[in-house]
Amino acid sequence: MKAFSVCYTFESNIQWEQMTTELGTSVEEVTDEVLNRLEGSRFVTLQGDAGTCIINAALVRQVRVVDLEN
């Protein structure tokens, strides 16, 4: 399993989510998956260190994916 950290930037807040995927997954593939999830629904559930939270997808200003193994 490969670990990624996804940063969602809002107007006045930042939320982090931890994601695990298969070994051959690249940062671009995870970014595409996250953007498709944001475009496909109005609210998105995030799994982070602080627990589970629900965000309004329309309020996300920027998404950044970080490979935790590099």
HUHULIN-V17354 format. One record per residue. BURIAL is # if it has 9 or more other C-alpha atoms within 8 Angstrom, else .. D_FIRST is the distance of its C-alpha to the first C-alpha in whole Angstrom. Layout:
burial:BURIAL d_first:D_FIRST
burial:BURIAL d_first:D_FIRST
//
This chain:
burial:. d_first:0
burial:# d_first:4
burial:# d_first:7
burial:# d_first:10
burial:# d_first:13
burial:# d_first:16
burial:# d_first:20
burial:# d_first:22
burial:# d_first:26
burial:# d_first:29
burial:. d_first:32
burial:. d_first:33
burial:. d_first:29
burial:. d_first:26
burial:. d_first:23
burial:# d_first:19
burial:# d_first:16
burial:# d_first:12
burial:. d_first:10
burial:. d_first:6
burial:# d_first:6
burial:. d_first:5
burial:. d_first:5
burial:. d_first:9
burial:# d_first:9
burial:. d_first:12
burial:# d_first:14
burial:. d_first:17
burial:. d_first:15
burial:# d_first:13
burial:# d_first:17
burial:. d_first:18
burial:. d_first:17
burial:. d_first:18
burial:. d_first:21
burial:. d_first:22
burial:# d_first:21
burial:# d_first:23
burial:. d_first:26
burial:. d_first:26
burial:. d_first:27
burial:# d_first:29
burial:# d_first:27
burial:# d_first:23
burial:. d_first:21
burial:# d_first:19
burial:# d_first:17
burial:# d_first:17
burial:. d_first:18
burial:. d_first:22
burial:. d_first:21
burial:. d_first:21
burial:. d_first:24
burial:. d_first:25
burial:. d_first:26
burial:# d_first:29
burial:# d_first:27
burial:. d_first:30
burial:. d_first:30
burial:# d_first:27
burial:. d_first:29
burial:. d_first:26
burial:# d_first:22
burial:. d_first:20
burial:# d_first:16
burial:. d_first:15
burial:# d_first:12
burial:. d_first:12
burial:. d_first:11
burial:. d_first:14
//
